[in-house]
Amino acid sequence: MSEWKELKIEEFCEVVGGGTPSTKEDSYYGGDISWITPRDLTNHKNRFISRGERNITELGLKNSSARILPKNSILLTSRAPIGYLAIAENEVCTNQGFKSLIVDAAKADYNFVYYLIKSNVEIIKGLGTGTTFAEISGSVVKGLKFTIPDLHTQTAIAEILSSLDDKIELNNKINQELENLAQTLFKQWFIDFEFPNENGKPYKSSGGEMVESELGEIPKGWEVERLGDHLYIKGRIGWKGLKKTEYLKESEGYSIVNGSDFLNEQIDYNTCGWIPKNRYEDSPEIQLKQNDILITKDGTIGKLAFVNKLEHPTSVASGIFVVRANSKNVSTYFCWSFFKSSYFQNLVKSRIDGSVIPHLYQKDFVEMFIPLPSSTLLEEFESQAKSIFELVFKNKEESKALSKLRDTILPKLISGELEVSQTQITA
């Protein structure tokens, strides 16, 4: 059995802050040095990060308190907000919103340290101080105490957890490629009108006949159609949505979804609230069905979730539209591809109302128009898109199960409650 010792972070890591070159000096930006800010980690899903939105120059580095961090450093945001976490895939530097850890390889495994911090991130957040926004200082990070095992055991623990994250990240990569493929196909066929003609050639560039419409030129035989004639589009009506503070604490088996409960374009049932049965039954028009599409209509408009699987009878809060195909001419995966397209997002932007809180009204949504071809072409697209998205959703379900397993065993492995010899993982 391995020996576990209580150590301060500073005993096995060097804690390093960051800096920001003057934004008034153009020569400090646009260089070859990766410069990471907390914003770069906002939607970052993987453990490793190689670069941020902006790079800085050698001159910018020299004229700031930023410092080059070696590969495999642990990047921990220390403010706005506290607790974003990543591993440097290569040499990087950060702004002052980080307290990064350069791991002493003779004393600790950098992957283990990453999971150690991840497992204790809520405790670390609680150590933040400040009136404007919470922040943790370098001295606080240096003084954090953890009980850790010997280096060999650290590496073994990290390998178990990394095997799960490796599979999750591979699924994410595959899904991104699959979704790019589906979007490329949708754009070619329904935006650029380069669907296969009777000879298998791209329609428009091969001289296919185009005709004028209220939306501009469209292929001959296509029709401009109103969304409301082909889609079921409903938001909450009949009673005011519950505030989160009013949700049931104990489950009656009926979930309610807010936009904040969308995770990776699916419903995250871990964050959903519960509502009474009578509240669910009061609004049958927004009781979710499999293959429904959810679209946020308040605040951040156009955020999407696909109802691939219903874990409980589920309704939606007032800030969400429930959308489903309800005609033979428009199918589920065509709708999903359409809503993910830049064409739809631009339509939404043109119809947003409200200067304080942006809002998309149902009457404006149903009155959107799109060009539609014959049912034959739509059926052909649906067949190809369905095979793509079924694999995407299968990968997402697998990743969800792997994430749950990782999050279950992470604190147990890190604390020594679960020994490496007791853990068997097949990822």
C-alpha positions in Angstrom: 0.0 0.0 0.0 1.4 3.4 -1.0 2.4 6.0 1.6 0.3 9.2 1.6 1.7 12.5 2.9 0.2 15.9 3.5 2.0 18.5 1.5 1.4 22.2 0.5 1.1 23.0 -3.2 4.3 24.9 -3.0 6.2 21.8 -2.0 5.6 20.1 -5.3 4.6 23.0 -7.6 5.8 26.5 -8.4 2.9 28.9 -8.4 3.1 31.5 -11.2 0.9 34.5 -12.0 0.4 36.1 -15.4 0.2 39.5 -17.0 -1.3 41.6 -19.8 0.8 43.7 -22.2 -0.6 47.2 -22.8 -3.5 46.9 -25.2 -2.7 50.4 -26.5 0.5 49.0 -28.1 -0.2 47.0 -31.3 3.4 45.7 -31.4 2.7 43.7 -28.3 0.1 41.5 -30.0 -0.1 39.2 -33.0 3.1 37.3 -32.3 3.9 33.6 -31.9 3.5 33.3 -28.1 0.3 31.7 -26.9 -1.4 33.9 -24.4 -4.4 32.4 -22.5 -7.1 34.3 -20.7 -10.0 33.0 -18.6 -12.3 33.7 -21.5 -10.4 31.1 -23.5 -11.5 28.4 -21.0 -15.1 29.5 -20.9 -16.3 26.8 -23.3 -13.1 24.8 -23.4 -14.0 21.1 -23.1 -10.7 19.3 -23.2 -8.0 18.9 -20.6 -5.2 20.4 -22.8 -5.1 23.8 -24.4 -2.5 25.0 -26.9 -3.5 28.6 -27.6 -6.0 31.3 -26.9 -7.9 33.8 -28.9 -4.9 36.1 -29.1 -1.1 35.7 -29.2 1.5 38.1 -28.0 5.0 39.1 -29.2 8.4 38.8 -27.5 8.2 42.5 -27.0 4.8 42.2 -25.3 6.1 39.5 -23.1 9.1 41.6 -22.1 6.9 44.6 -21.3 4.5 42.7 -19.0 4.5 40.5 -16.0 3.5 37.5 -18.1 5.9 34.6 -18.0 6.5 31.6 -20.3 5.1 28.5 -18.7 6.5 25.1 -19.8 4.5 22.3 -21.4 2.3 20.4 -18.9 1.8 23.4 -16.6 -1.6 23.4 -14.8 -3.5 26.6 -15.7 -5.9 27.6 -12.9 -8.1 30.7 -13.2 -7.9 32.7 -10.0 -10.6 35.3 -10.8 -13.5 36.1 -13.1 -14.2 33.2 -12.4 -12.2 31.1 -10.1 -11.8 27.4 -11.0 -11.4 27.1 -14.8 -8.7 24.5 -15.4 -6.6 23.2 -18.2 -3.2 21.7 -19.0 -0.7 23.6 -21.2 -0.2 21.4 -24.3 2.9 23.5 -25.2 4.7 26.6 -23.9 2.1 29.3 -23.1 1.7 32.4 -21.0 -1.4 33.7 -19.3 -2.9 37.0 -18.2 -3.2 38.0 -14.6 -6.4 36.0 -14.1 -4.4 32.8 -13.4 -2.4 31.2 -10.7 -0.6 28.5 -12.8 1.2 25.5 -11.4 4.6 24.4 -12.8 4.8 20.8 -11.5 8.0 19.4 -10.1 8.2 16.2 -12.1 10.4 14.6 -9.5 7.7 15.0 -6.9 4.4 14.9 -8.7 2.7 13.7 -11.9 1.2 16.7 -13.7 -1.9 14.7 -14.8 -2.5 13.8 -11.1 -2.1 17.4 -10.0 -4.7 18.4 -12.7 -7.2 15.9 -11.3 -6.3 16.8 -7.7 -7.2 20.4 -8.4 -10.3 19.4 -10.3 -11.5 17.3 -7.4 -11.1 20.2 -5.0 -12.2 23.1 -7.2 -15.3 23.9 -5.1 -13.2 24.2 -2.0 -10.7 26.4 -3.8 -13.6 28.6 -5.1 -14.7 29.1 -1.5 -11.3 30.6 -0.6 -11.8 33.5 -2.9 -12.1 37.0 -1.4 -12.9 40.5 -2.7 -15.8 42.9 -2.9 -16.1 43.4 -6.6 -15.3 39.8 -7.6 -13.8 36.9 -5.8 -10.1 36.2 -6.3 -7.6 33.8 -4.8 -4.1 35.0 -4.2 -0.8 33.3 -5.0 -0.1 32.8 -1.3 -3.4 31.1 -0.8 -2.7 28.7 -3.7 0.8 28.0 -2.4 -0.6 27.2 1.0 -3.2 24.7 -0.1 -2.7 21.4 1.6 -3.4 18.0 0.1 -2.7 14.4 1.2 -1.1 12.8 -1.8 0.5 9.4 -2.5 3.9 8.5 -3.9 4.8 9.4 -7.5 4.2 5.8 -8.8 0.7 5.8 -7.3 0.0 9.3 -8.6 0.8 8.2 -12.1 -1.4 5.0 -11.8 -4.3 7.1 -10.6 -3.8 9.7 -13.4 -3.7 6.9 -16.0 -7.1 5.5 -14.9 -8.8 8.9 -15.0 -7.0 9.9 -18.3 -8.2 6.8 -20.0 -11.8 8.0 -19.5 -11.0 11.6 -20.6 -9.1 10.3 -23.6 -12.2 8.5 -24.8 -14.5 11.4 -24.1 -12.2 13.8 -26.0 -12.0 11.3 -28.9 -15.8 11.2 -29.0 -15.9 15.0 -29.0 -13.4 15.1 -31.9 -15.3 12.5 -33.9 -18.6 14.3 -33.3 -17.2 17.7 -34.4 -16.0 16.1 -37.7 -19.4 14.4 -38.1 -21.4 17.6 -37.4 -19.1 19.6 -39.8 -19.9 17.0 -42.4 -23.6 17.3 -41.9 -23.4 21.2 -42.0 -21.3 21.1 -45.1 -23.9 18.8 -46.8 -26.8 21.1 -45.7 -25.1 24.2 -46.9 -24.2 22.7 -50.3 -27.7 21.4 -50.9 -30.0 24.0 -49.3 -28.0 27.2 -49.2 -25.7 27.0 -52.2 -28.2 24.9 -54.2 -25.4 22.4 -55.2 -27.5 19.3 -54.6 -27.0 16.4 -57.0 -28.9 16.9 -60.3 -30.3 14.0 -62.3 -26.8 13.3 -63.5 -25.2 13.5 -60.1 -23.6 16.9 -60.8 -23.9 20.0 -58.6 -27.2 21.6 -59.6 -26.4 25.3 -59.7 -22.8 25.2 -61.0 -23.9 22.7 -63.7 -26.4 25.2 -65.2 -29.5 24.2 -63.2 -32.4 26.6 -63.9 -32.9 29.2 -61.2 -36.0 31.3 -60.7 -36.7 34.5 -58.8 -38.5 34.4 -55.4 -39.0 36.7 -52.4 -35.9 35.2 -51.0 -33.8 35.7 -54.2 -33.0 33.1 -56.8 -34.0 29.5 -55.9 -33.9 26.3 -58.1 -36.9 25.8 -60.4 -39.5 23.6 -58.7 -38.6 24.8 -55.2 -41.1 26.7 -53.1 -40.6 29.4 -50.5 -42.4 28.0 -47.4 -43.4 29.5 -44.0 -41.9 27.7 -41.0 -45.1 27.7 -39.1 -46.7 25.6 -41.9 -44.2 22.8 -41.4 -43.1 22.9 -37.8 -44.8 22.6 -34.4 -43.5 25.7 -32.5 -44.7 26.2 -28.9 -43.5 28.2 -25.9 -44.9 28.1 -22.4 -48.5 29.5 -22.1 -51.3 29.2 -19.6 -49.3 29.8 -16.4 -46.3 31.7 -15.3 -43.1 29.6 -15.2 -41.7 28.7 -11.8 -38.6 30.5 -10.6 -35.8 28.1 -9.8 -36.2 28.9 -6.1 -39.8 27.6 -6.3 -38.8 24.2 -7.8 -39.5 21.1 -5.8 -36.7 19.9 -3.7 -37.9 16.3 -3.8 -38.6 14.6 -7.1 -42.2 13.8 -8.2 -40.7 12.5 -11.4 -41.4 15.6 -13.6 -38.5 17.7 -14.8 -38.4 21.3 -16.1 -35.7 22.5 -18.4 -34.1 26.0 -18.6 -31.6 27.2 -21.2 -28.9 26.8 -18.5 -29.7 23.0 -18.5 -28.5 22.6 -22.0 -25.1 20.7 -22.1 -23.4 19.8 -25.3 -26.8 20.4 -27.1 -28.6 17.9 -24.9 -30.6 18.2 -21.7 -28.5 17.9 -18.5 -30.9 16.2 -16.1 -28.4 16.7 -13.3 -29.2 20.5 -13.3 -32.9 20.4 -14.2 -35.5 21.3 -11.6 -38.6 19.3 -10.5 -42.2 20.4 -10.8 -45.4 19.0 -9.5 -47.4 16.6 -11.6 -50.3 19.0 -12.0 -48.0 21.7 -13.3 -46.6 19.3 -15.9 -50.1 18.2 -17.0 -51.4 21.8 -17.1 -49.3 22.5 -20.3 -49.6 19.5 -22.6 -48.4 21.6 -25.6 -44.9 21.7 -24.1 -44.6 18.2 -22.8 -41.4 17.0 -24.5 -41.3 14.0 -26.9 -38.3 12.2 -28.3 -36.6 14.0 -31.2 -38.0 17.4 -30.2 -35.7 20.4 -30.7 -35.4 23.1 -28.0 -34.4 26.6 -28.8 -33.9 29.4 -26.3 -35.9 32.6 -27.0 -34.8 35.0 -24.2 -31.4 36.4 -23.4 -29.0 34.2 -25.3 -31.3 33.4 -28.2 -30.8 30.4 -30.5 -29.1 28.1 -28.1 -30.1 24.5 -29.1 -30.7 21.1 -27.5 -31.9 17.9 -29.2 -34.1 15.6 -27.2 -32.4 12.4 -28.1 -33.5 10.7 -24.8 -36.1 11.5 -22.2 -35.1 10.4 -18.7 -38.3 11.7 -17.1 -41.6 13.3 -18.2 -40.2 16.8 -19.0 -41.6 20.3 -19.6 -39.8 23.6 -20.5 -39.5 26.9 -18.8 -40.8 30.1 -20.3 -37.6 31.0 -22.2 -37.6 28.0 -24.5 -39.4 27.0 -27.7 -40.3 23.4 -28.3 -40.0 22.6 -32.0 -40.9 19.4 -33.9 -41.5 18.5 -37.5 -45.2 18.1 -38.2 -45.4 17.7 -42.0 -44.2 15.1 -44.4 -42.2 17.7 -46.2 -39.9 18.6 -43.3 -38.1 16.0 -41.2 -36.3 15.9 -37.9 -32.7 16.0 -39.0 -33.3 18.5 -41.7 -34.8 20.8 -39.0 -31.8 20.1 -36.7 -29.3 20.9 -39.5 -31.3 24.0 -40.4 -31.3 25.4 -36.8 -27.6 24.8 -36.5 -26.9 26.7 -39.8 -25.6 30.3 -40.0 -28.6 30.9 -42.2 -31.0 30.3 -39.3 -28.9 32.2 -36.9 -28.9 35.2 -39.2 -32.7 35.0 -39.5 -32.9 35.0 -35.7 -30.7 38.0 -35.3 -32.9 40.0 -37.8 -36.0 39.3 -35.6 -34.7 39.8 -32.1 -36.7 42.3 -30.1 -35.8 44.0 -26.7 -33.0 46.4 -25.9 -32.5 45.1 -22.3 -33.3 41.4 -22.6 -33.3 40.2 -26.2 -36.4 38.2 -27.1 -37.6 36.1 -30.0 -41.4 36.2 -30.3 -43.3 33.1 -31.4 -45.2 35.1 -34.1 -41.9 36.1 -35.6 -40.5 32.6 -35.4 -43.4 31.0 -37.3 -43.3 33.7 -40.0 -39.7 32.9 -41.0 -39.5 31.6 -44.6 -37.1 29.1 -46.2 -36.9 27.6 -49.7 -37.8 24.0 -49.8 -37.3 21.4 -52.6 -39.3 18.3 -53.5 -39.9 15.6 -50.8 -37.5 13.3 -52.7 -34.5 15.5 -52.1 -35.5 16.0 -48.5 -35.8 12.3 -48.0 -32.4 11.8 -49.5 -30.9 14.4 -47.1 -32.7 13.0 -44.1 -31.3 9.5 -44.8 -27.7 10.7 -44.9 -28.1 13.2 -42.0 -29.9 10.6 -39.8 -26.9 8.1 -40.0 -24.6 11.0 -39.1 -26.5 12.3 -36.1 -27.5 8.9 -34.7 -23.7 8.2 -34.4 -23.2 11.7 -32.9 -25.9 11.1 -30.2 -24.6 7.6 -29.5 -21.1 9.1 -28.9 -22.7 11.7 -26.6 -24.5 9.1 -24.5 -21.3 7.1 -24.2 -19.4 10.3 -23.1 -22.1 11.1 -20.6 -21.7 7.7 -19.0 -17.9 8.0 -19.0 -18.1 11.4 -17.4 -20.4 10.1 -14.7 -18.0 7.3 -14.0 -15.0 9.6 -13.9 -16.7 12.0 -11.6 -17.8 9.2 -9.3 -14.3 7.6 -8.9 -12.3 10.9 -9.1 -12.7 12.0 -5.5 -12.4 8.4 -4.2 -9.1 7.8 -6.1 -7.7 11.2 -5.2 -8.5 10.7 -1.5 -7.2 7.1 -1.3 -10.7 5.8 -0.5 -10.5 3.7 -3.6 -7.2 2.0 -4.3 -5.8 1.7 -7.8 -5.7 -2.1 -7.5 -9.5 -2.1 -6.9 -10.2 -0.1 -10.1 -10.8 -1.7 -13.4 -11.7 0.6 -16.3 -12.5 -0.3 -19.9 -12.7 2.9 -21.9 
